[in-house]
Amino acid sequence: MSTSSPFAPARLLRSVSIGACSALASLAALAQAAPASAAAGDAARGATLYQACAACHSIDENDIGPKHRGVFGRHAGAVPDYAYSPALKRSNITWDAAALDRWLTNPSAMVPGTKMFFKIDDPQARADLIAYLKQQR
């Protein structure tokens, strides 16, 4: 497989899957500590939760997933030098709080065929992550 392929070699995927499972466990533990009622997002808590996203994403660099700086107001599939799925490129999504909430709830349901598989069930955790991402202009 060439290094320019948008899909990582199987060994890397296993490594990422193990890291993602660990990150999911951390995210789940943090989500358990969330208050029962989901209020406005807490960007400081979102920064802590973002550590789980770092298995694939970075704020300033493309990695397995695209960089997140400036995600608010950006069209999906628009980060230069990132190999998006054709489905996401065609999605016509502009990232705002509502779109990100739907995306983080179930990316494959929102955009069938996307490469993103990481779901966040807890509404407060999603709100906190979104608040953090909104600050990353």
Summary of the structure (lengths in Angstrom):
residues: 137
radius of gyration: 14.6
end to end distance: 35.2
largest distance: 47.5
contacts: 372
relative contact order: 0.19
helix: 47%
strand: 1%
